Amino acid sequence: MSNENKKVERSEDEWRTLLSPEQFRICREKGTERAFTGEYYNNHQIGLYNCVCCGEPLFRSEDKYDSGSGWPSFWQPVEFDCVAEHRDGSHGMVRTEITCAKCDAHLGHVFPDGPEPTGLRYCINSASLNFEKGEA
């Protein structure tokens, strides 16, 4: 495995130092931000959305759409293996949690009600992303 593909592992204290309290709550403690409050839910600029914890490219602006959910929504990630899926039975629901495959940061959830061609809706917390303006 090359250094590029190595798993990013840090202690809880290291993550607390690197992230804001809100980013830590969402990314490391599996929290969520309130709908329509995130920095990127209404962002229409061209660019790339990277993991706030490790910088891994996750989503392109060209794959973003307005799902009406109040969170940034994408119909596909940059590469399907850059995110990992996990069964989430919290809050009395069964959902599919999405994490960054490189650092295990909680990103949000994926639902099977998105647009074609994938039919998927990756519903992502803005606090788990850094937006890099420019060519996606």
C-alpha positions in Angstrom: 0.0 0.0 0.0 1.4 3.4 -1.0 1.6 6.3 1.5 -1.2 7.9 -0.5 -3.6 5.1 0.3 -2.5 4.6 3.9 -5.2 4.9 6.6 -5.1 8.1 8.6 -5.2 7.3 12.3 -5.0 9.9 15.1 -5.9 9.9 18.8 -9.0 11.6 20.0 -6.9 14.4 21.5 -5.1 14.9 18.1 -8.5 15.1 16.3 -9.8 17.6 18.9 -6.7 19.8 18.2 -7.1 19.7 14.4 -10.9 20.1 14.2 -13.4 22.7 15.4 -15.7 21.5 18.2 -18.5 21.2 15.6 -16.3 19.3 13.1 -15.2 17.0 15.9 -18.8 16.4 17.0 -19.9 15.5 13.5 -16.9 13.7 12.1 -15.6 11.8 15.1 -18.8 11.4 17.2 -21.2 10.8 14.3 -23.2 13.9 14.9 -25.3 15.9 12.4 -25.8 19.5 11.6 -29.3 21.0 11.5 -30.9 21.1 8.0 -30.3 24.3 6.0 -27.6 25.5 8.3 -24.4 24.0 6.8 -21.9 26.1 4.9 -22.2 24.2 1.7 -25.9 23.1 1.3 -26.5 26.1 -1.0 -23.0 26.3 -2.5 -23.2 26.5 -6.3 -19.5 27.1 -7.1 -17.4 24.8 -9.2 -14.9 22.8 -7.3 -14.1 19.7 -5.2 -15.4 18.7 -1.7 -12.6 17.1 0.4 -12.7 15.4 3.7 -12.2 18.0 6.5 -10.2 15.5 8.5 -7.7 14.1 6.0 -8.1 16.1 2.8 -9.2 13.1 0.7 -11.3 14.2 -2.4 -14.8 12.9 -1.9 -17.4 14.7 -4.1 -17.4 17.0 -7.2 -19.6 20.0 -7.6 -20.8 18.6 -10.9 -22.4 15.7 -9.0 -24.1 17.9 -6.5 -27.8 18.7 -6.7 -30.6 20.2 -4.6 -32.4 17.4 -2.9 -34.5 19.7 -0.8 -33.2 18.0 2.3 -31.2 20.9 3.6 -27.8 19.1 3.4 -25.4 19.1 0.5 -26.5 16.2 -1.7 -24.5 14.3 -4.4 -25.5 11.5 -6.7 -22.1 9.9 -6.6 -18.7 10.3 -4.9 -15.4 11.0 -6.7 -14.7 7.3 -6.6 -17.0 4.8 -5.0 -14.2 3.4 -2.9 -13.4 6.8 -1.3 -16.4 6.3 1.0 -17.3 3.4 3.2 -20.8 2.3 4.0 -22.0 1.1 7.4 -25.4 0.0 8.7 -26.8 2.6 11.1 -29.6 1.6 13.3 -29.6 4.7 15.5 -32.6 7.0 16.2 -35.1 4.2 15.6 -34.2 4.1 11.8 -32.2 1.8 9.6 -30.0 3.9 7.3 -26.6 3.5 5.6 -23.9 5.7 7.1 -21.2 7.1 4.9 -17.6 7.5 6.3 -14.4 8.6 4.6 -12.6 5.4 3.6 -9.2 7.0 4.5 -9.8 8.3 8.0 -13.2 7.0 9.1 -14.7 10.5 9.5 -18.5 10.4 9.6 -19.8 12.2 6.6 -23.6 11.6 6.5 -25.9 8.9 5.0 -26.7 7.6 1.5 -30.3 6.9 0.5 -31.8 5.1 -2.6 -34.0 8.1 -3.7 -31.5 10.1 -5.7 -31.5 11.1 -9.4 -30.3 9.0 -12.3 -27.9 7.6 -13.3 -27.1 6.2 -9.8 -30.5 6.7 -8.1 -28.5 7.5 -4.9 -28.6 10.6 -2.6 -25.4 11.1 -0.6 -26.7 13.5 2.1 -23.5 15.0 3.6 -22.8 17.3 6.6 -21.1 20.5 5.5 -18.9 20.4 8.6 -17.3 17.2 7.3 -16.2 18.9 4.1 -13.7 21.5 2.9 -14.5 23.0 -0.4 -11.7 23.7 -2.9 -12.9 26.2 -5.6 -11.7 25.5 -9.1 -11.8 22.7 -11.6 -13.6 19.7 -10.2 
